[in-house]
């Protein structure tokens, strides 16, 4: 009888004692955090004021609602459900991402929003960074329990290259900060006024995130600034949290990258949807303070000479790997050379263009992309093919163009890495002042 009473008493304790507030971030081993663990806490005080100036609860909820509105359907289209937890009462200065089955979670804590370094743009950047762990593509964490997640630097890059662009197009941009000096830098990459404004706000968001990182690390040296880039060069990709200046450099380069945000990043190929040297970009590259390109056939950021075995040489568009044009009647010449496959039976080449604003579904594959329009077959191993975008492409957009050698009845080898055609209508930038 005594045993039964004690067990019943324990059962009552389990049922009746209050449980701590649920927070998935503390419960799962596959959780990724935006900043290194810190003892700093910024609670909501009894009278509702904030011990350190930051954002208020209305701003906190509005920003996260805007991010959720854009990304919930995107994640749903991938067969998962976004669970964005707005934990305003949480005092920790951090944010988290994790997965449990098809539930993709992001938890944003009020202590983060209440920090003096966090601006409106900064909170957007942190939320997009957490989304980036789910959608940012390669490089991914190497440890098995977190191998679903993009690394910290890659998530920072995704935030400004993809996420903030999508989200900022849906908000009242008059509420976003501007900076003429950053605007001058952004105007070197973009001509459309909206694109420049988004680039500026994204950079300022990355700056807020980086300065918060700097503050949490103890401050000390000069705060991160776009004019003082981190000069370190890593020998291998750094997966954890880069220093504040390096994080700002990453966000700034993502904001400057001209690859369209509709081209998704890829979990296997770190080049897909990014600015990289392999495709001829000199701006918008992930900085070497955390990113070390892999040298392999699946997606190196080095020149095309490092392509894998059996992969055709990438074509050139008007002698360039990346060609921006805004005149639909400007001729584009595709220069190809697959002569190295002659001994394998190649007698010609097949030229394929992707759908607008889409990457190929089978990079370096041996069969044509079933979603791409029908390409062009030529009986030549080396030569040129010229076309007019306004006549032969379906619409404005960013296109990938690749080639593969062919014999009389089959393909020979594998598709090349793509060249990129930026066929986009532009507007003149008139500039803005603070």
N, C-alpha and C positions, 0 to 999 in steps of 0.2 A: 504493500500500500504506500509505503514511504517513497518508493521509487516512482510510482505512478504520480504522486503529488508533485514531486520535483520535476518530472518531465512536463507535467501540465503547467507548472509555474514557468518553466523555461519557454514553453510554447506561448504563454501569455506575454512574456517579455518580448519575444520575437514579433508578435502581432502588434503590441500596444506601444512599444518604445518608438519615439519619432526617429525617422531615418534622415540622414543628411541629404541635402538637395542633390538630385541626379546630375551627374556630369560625366558624359562618356569619356572625356579626356583623361580622367583618372582611372578608368576602369579597363581600358583596353591596351594591350601591349603593342598594337599596330598603330599607335597614335603619333602623328607628326605635329610638332609645335613650331610656331612662326619665329620665336626667339628662344635663346637658351634659357633654361630655368633660372628664375630670379626670386629673391626674397621680397622684392618690392611689391607692396599691395596698396591699392588706392580704393578704399571702400566708399560707398555712398554714406554720407553722414546722416545723423538723425533728422536734421532739418531739411535734408534734400540738397544741400549745397555740396560743392566738390572741394576737397582739400587742395587739389592742384588743378589749375585751369585746363580745361579740355573741352570735349563735346558734351552736350546734354543728351538726355534720354531720347528726346524727340528726334534729334539729328541722328543718333545711333540707330534707332528703329527705321527711319526713313532711308538711310544709306543701305542698310542691309535688306530692306524690302526691295529696293531698286535692283540690287545684285541678284536677289532670289528670283525676281520677276523675269530677268533675262536668262538665268542659267538653269532654273528648274526644268523648263521644257527641253533645253539642250541635253541635259543629263537624262531626262526621261526618254529621249529619242535613242539613247544608248542602252535602254533596258534597266536603268537604275533610278533611284529616287533621291533627290537632294533633300537632306534634312539640315536646315540652317538654324542653329540654336542661338537665339539672342539673349545671352545671359547677362543682363544689365547689372544684376546684383553681385555678380562675381567680381572680386577685388583684384584678381591676378592680372598682371600686365602681360597678356599673351593671347594667342588664338590657336585653335587646334583643328586638325583634319584627321579623319579615320574612316574605315570602312567596316561594315558588318553585313556580309552577304551583298544584296543589291542596294543597301542603304549607304549612300555616300554622305558622310557627315562633315559639317563645318561648325565649330563652336566659337563664337566671338564673345569676349569677356568685357564687361563694363570698365574694369580697371584699366584696360588698354585704352579705351576711348577717353577716359578721364585724364590721361597723361598729358602734360603740357606740350609735348612734341607732336601730338597727334592732331592733324588738321582734318578737314572734311575729305580732301583728296587722299590723305594718309590712311584714313579708315577704309576708304574704297580700295586702296592699294593692298592693305592687309587682307581684306576679304577676298580680293582677286588672287592674292598669293595662295590662300588656302584652297580656293577653287583650282588653282594651278597644280596643287599636289595630285588632284584627280585627273586633270586634263592636259597637263603641261608637256607630256611626252618625254622622250629620252633627252638626257640621261636620267635613269631611275636609280633609286637607292639599291645598293647591291645586297644588303642583308635580306634574308628570305621573308621575314615578317612584314617588311615595309617595301617589298619589291614592286608593289602596285603604285608606289608614289614617286612623282618627280622629285629630284633633289631640290635643295633650298634655292640654289642659284637659278636653276631652270624654272622654278615656280615664280621667282622674281621676274624673270624674263617674260614668261607667259603673261604675268599680270599686266605689263604695259604694252606688250606686242599684240595680245588678243583680247583679254578680258576687259580692261578699262576702255578700250575702243568701243566694244559692243555696248557696255553699260553707259558710258558718257553720251553716246548718241541718243539715249532715251531720256536724259535728264535735262533740266533747264541749265544750260551751260553758263548763264549769267551768274549762277551761284558758285561757280568754280573760280579759283584764283588764277591770275595771270602774272606773267613776269616777262618784261620786254627782252631781257638778256637771254632767257631760255627760248623766247619766241624767235629770236634771230637764229639760234641754232636749229630749231625745228623747221624754219623756213628754208634751210638748205636741203632738207629732205622732202618737204611737201610744198605744194603751191596752193592747194585748196584751203580756204580760211578755216573751215570746220576741222580739217585734219590737223592744221597747225595748232588750233586751240586745244584739241584733244591731246596732242603731243605735249604741249606745255603743262596741262593739268596732270597728265600721267607722270611726267618728270617730277613735278612738285609733290605728287603722291609718293613716288619712290624716294624723294628727298626726305619727306616726313618719316617714312619707315626707316630709312638709313640713320637719321638723326636720333630716332628712338633707340635703335640698336646701339648707337654710339653712347647714348645716355645710360642705358642699362649696363653697358660695359665699364662704366665709371667716368665717362667723359675724358677730360684731360687734354689731349691734343686737339687741334682744330677740328671743328665739326665737318662732316662730309659736305663736299661742294663739287659741282660739275666741272669746275676749272682745275681741280687737283686730283686727277684720276689715280687709282691704285696702280703702281707699276710692277707689282709682283707677278711672277710667271710660275704657275704650278707645274709639277712634273706629271701629275695625274689629276683627273677631275676631283675636286673637293666636294663631297656630298653634303656636309653639314653647313652650319650657318657661317657665311663669309663675314668679314669685318664690315662695318657700316659704310665706309667709302666704296668698297667693292660692290656692295649691294646697290648703292646709288648708281655706280657705273653701269651695272647690269640693267637696272630699270631705265636709265637714260638711253642706253643703246637699244633696248626693246622699243622705246617710244620713237626712236629715230628710224627703225627698220621699216622699209617700204613694202614688205610683203603683206598682202591683204589678210585681214584678220579672219576671213572666211576660209582660208586654207588651214586646216587643222594640223596640229602637231602630231607626231607619230611616236608610239611607244618603242618602236624598233629602230627607226632611222632618225638620228638627232638633227639631220638637215631639213627634214620635211617641214614646210611652213615657216622657216626661219631665214634670216640673213646669214650667209656663210661664204667662206672664201671659194669653196668649190663652185658655186654658182656666180662668182665674180663680184660679190659685194665687198665694199671697202668700209661701209658704215653700217651700224646696227648689229655688229658682231658681238657675241657673248665674250666678255672680257677674260683675259688669261689669268686674272687673279683667282679664278675658281674653275674655269673651263679648259680642259685639255682635249682637243679633238682626237677621236679614235682614228687609227689608220687601218681601214679595212674596206671591203667592198660594199658594206651595207650603209655607209653614211659618214664617211670622213669629211672633215671640214678643211681638208688640204686640197691641193690642186688635183686635176683629173688624172694625172699620171699614177696616182695611188689607187686607181679603181681596181676592183677585184678581177680574178681570172674569168675570162669569157665575157666581160662587160664591154660593150662597144664604146668608142670614144664619143664624148658628148659633142653635140652639134654647136655651132656658133650662129648667132642671129646678127646679121650685119657686122660680123667679126667680133661679136661680144657674147659672153655667156648670159648676161642680163641686159635686156633692151627695153627702155621705157619709150613709148610713143603715144601721142594724143591726136595724130592725124590719121583718120581711117584709110586715107589713100596713099599713105607713105609705104613704099614697097619694103617688104621684109625678106631678106635672102637667108635661107637656111643652108649653111655650109656643112657638109658631112664628109667623113672619111672612114670607111669600114674595110679598107683594102687589106688590113691585117687578117681578115677572115677568108681571103680568097682560097687558101689551101684547104679550108674546111668546107668548101663547096659554095661559098657565097657568090652570087652573080648580081646582086642588087641591094637595095635598101628600102626599108619601110619607115616612113616618117609619120609620127602620131602626135597629135595635140590633145591635151586634156580638155575636159569641160571647163568653162570659165570659173575661176576662183576655187578650183578643186585640184588636189594633187592626184597622181595616179594611184590606183588601188593596189597595184602590184609592182612596186619599184624594182628595177633590174630583173624583171620577170622574163619569161620566154614567150608569152602569149600577149596579144593586144588586150588593152583594158576594155572590158565589155561595156563600161559606162561612157567611154570616150567616143567622139564622132569617128566615122570611117576615115582612115588616113590615106596617104599617097604612097604607091609603090613605084620605084624608079629602077630601071636596069642600068645601074652605074654603081661602082664601089666608092668613087670619090667624085664630088661635084657640088652643085648648088641647085636649090629649088627656090623660086621667088613667088611670093603671093601678096595679095592686098588684104589687110585685115578687114576692111570695111565690106569686102565682097565675100571672103571665105571664112570669116569667124562669125559666130551667131550673135555676139553682143560685146559690149565693153567688158573688161575684166582682166584678171591675171591668168595667163596660160603657161603651162609647162609643155615643152616640145622636146621629144626624144626620138632616137632612131635605133633600128636593129637591122643587122644584115640578114638577107634572105637568099635561099636557093630557089630552084624552080617550084618546089612543093612545100617548103617548110622554112621556119626561121633558123638562123644559125647563131649560136651564142646567146647573149642576153641583152636586153634593152640597155641603152646608155643612161647615165644620169641626165636629168633634163636641163635644158636651157630655159630661161624664164622671159616671157614677153609681158610687159606691163602695158596693156592697151587700155588706157584710162583717160577719161575726160577730166580736164583740170580747169580751175578758176584762178585768176590772178590774186595774189595775196597783197592786201593793202596795209597790213600791219596794225598793231594795237598797242596802246600804252596803258599802264597801270592807272 
